[in-house]
Amino acid sequence: MLAKRIIPCLDVKEGRVVKGVNFVNLRDAGDPVELAALYDREGADELVFLDISASVEGRETMVDVVRRTAGEISIPFTVGGGISSVEDMKKILRAGADKIGINTAAVLNPQLINEGSQRFGAQCIVVAVDAKFNSEWNDWEVYTHGGRKPTGIRALEWVREAEQRGAGEILLTSMDADGTKDGFDLPLTKAVCEAINIPVIASGGAGLPEHFYDVFSQANADAGLAATIFHYKEISIPALKTELKAEGVEIR
Amino acid sequence: MAIAIVDYGIGNLHSVSKAIERLGYEYVITGDKDEIFAAEGVILPGVGAFGDAMNHIREGGMDHIVQEVAASGKPLLGICLGMQLLFSEGEEYGVHQGLDILPGRVVRFEEGDYKIPHMGWNKLEYRRPQNPLVRDLYEGHVYFVHSYHVQPERPEDLIAVTDYGQPVTAIVGRDNVYGMQFHPEKSGELGRLLLRNFLALSTGERLDIPEDIGIHRTESK
């Protein structure tokens, strides 16, 4: 049986780690390679780097960050942010990343999922979905551009399409839960997990160890992702994993 | 030089080479026969599809070189697809002949109540706990990514399995030839220890086992 994964997410801007609260306020918090190595030592099962650089130079810096990280850590890691072509994917994968996360680019050009999956294998392609509850629809809607643009696309339809096109995994962020620390969005995560047969990483809202327990046991997520609570040591990964193990969750 | 990583034109060899470097061993990434034979141990990596990889290997006559390495008694380790290639044949996108160093077939996971690819951390169960590759190690989780799995013809070639709806071949070994279906370079501490054991077998050094890393150890840190 596969272990449930604990995944710290590092937002990286121009080669430095920053944190995001509701995608807006950002604050510098250190060297991504060092932080990645620290999380590896602490028992993180995987890492996600989200490149939020605005400049071309920032993106080039990211390739270097990826190369140095790959040389330092012994767990898999995903790189997302600003990747919009198979060439971009190739650059990051060749630098040593294990998976590529695509979000806005996949919505604008869904064929990118097919191309990436055929070229590099489904296991390399993570489709990141930012979803927010739309009360008019009574359903979740996909947002793009870092959560700024509603798309009119239903999240559950989008994840099914992504799976069909060859996505290997879904990184699901609830914009409603993100930054609240009140727990993962269980209804959304559960609905997505039931809609598809590829792994789902739940993101947004984790504030306490039991939130991870809930999203694994109630929503059936394969992995739980968080940023701030790990960066600021509000939850330590070893303590979290010990607690989950004691609750009977399969944990590495 | 200590370890040769076989370069046959596919895959990213950065992570595995850095893992070897971090363990304090020298390596060379090469497709050159002399360099491969000069090494103390040889690693055959691999990602992608079986048939495609075999075509690449044959192009440079690398198939014969790897077969000779296996026959020479020099430690050889196939990783992920590199392990699958050691076997007789693979069924990924048609039936393809493998290196046939170990007898057995590579087949797709049957559709069932589990997700394909088998991707993530799964736990090793040792079938041959006395094999030098795993003798001093605990049964912990390692990182898998694959849609096809190996069915060895001889049960005694199976060193470790993992449970994924069925026992799935995780480590194989016969004499000097080893294979790991998972990625030791991506498998945290246990991956490092498994890779270290192969490197130590290659260089013939005796391992000093730290007291906190015995078979009685459980995985929790």
Contacts between the chains, C-beta under 8 A, distances in Angstrom:
chain1	res1	chain2	res2	distance
A	1	B	122	7.2
A	1	B	123	7.8
A	1	B	163	6.2
A	1	B	164	7.6
A	2	B	118	7.8
A	2	B	119	7.9
A	2	B	120	4.2
A	2	B	121	6.4
A	2	B	122	5.4
A	2	B	164	7.4
A	3	B	120	6.7
A	3	B	121	4.2
A	3	B	122	7.0
A	3	B	123	7.5
A	3	B	141	5.4
A	5	B	120	6.4
A	5	B	121	6.7
A	40	B	188	7.2
A	43	B	188	7.6
A	43	B	221	5.8
A	45	B	120	8.0
A	45	B	121	5.8
A	67	B	14	7.2
A	70	B	14	5.5
A	70	B	15	5.3
A	70	B	18	6.7
A	71	B	14	7.0
A	71	B	15	7.8
A	71	B	18	4.0
A	71	B	21	7.9
A	72	B	18	7.7
A	74	B	19	6.3
A	74	B	22	8.0
A	74	B	185	6.2
A	74	B	186	6.3
A	74	B	187	6.8
A	74	B	188	5.6
A	74	B	189	7.8
A	74	B	191	5.9
A	74	B	192	6.0
A	75	B	143	7.2
A	75	B	186	6.1
A	75	B	187	7.8
A	75	B	188	5.8
A	76	B	143	6.1
A	76	B	183	7.8
A	76	B	186	4.9
A	93	B	12	6.7
A	94	B	12	6.2
A	95	B	14	7.6
A	96	B	12	6.2
A	96	B	14	4.6
A	96	B	15	5.6
A	98	B	145	7.9
A	98	B	186	6.9
A	121	B	47	7.4
A	121	B	48	7.1
A	122	B	117	6.7
A	123	B	117	5.2
A	123	B	119	5.5
A	123	B	145	4.8
A	168	B	117	7.0
A	168	B	119	7.0
A	169	B	119	7.6
A	197	B	115	5.8
A	198	B	115	6.3
A	199	B	115	6.4
A	199	B	119	6.7
A	199	B	120	7.1
A	222	B	120	7.0
A	238	B	221	5.9
A	241	B	220	7.8
A	242	B	220	6.5
A	245	B	220	6.7
A	252	B	121	4.6
A	252	B	140	7.2
A	252	B	141	4.0
A	252	B	188	7.3
A	252	B	219	6.9
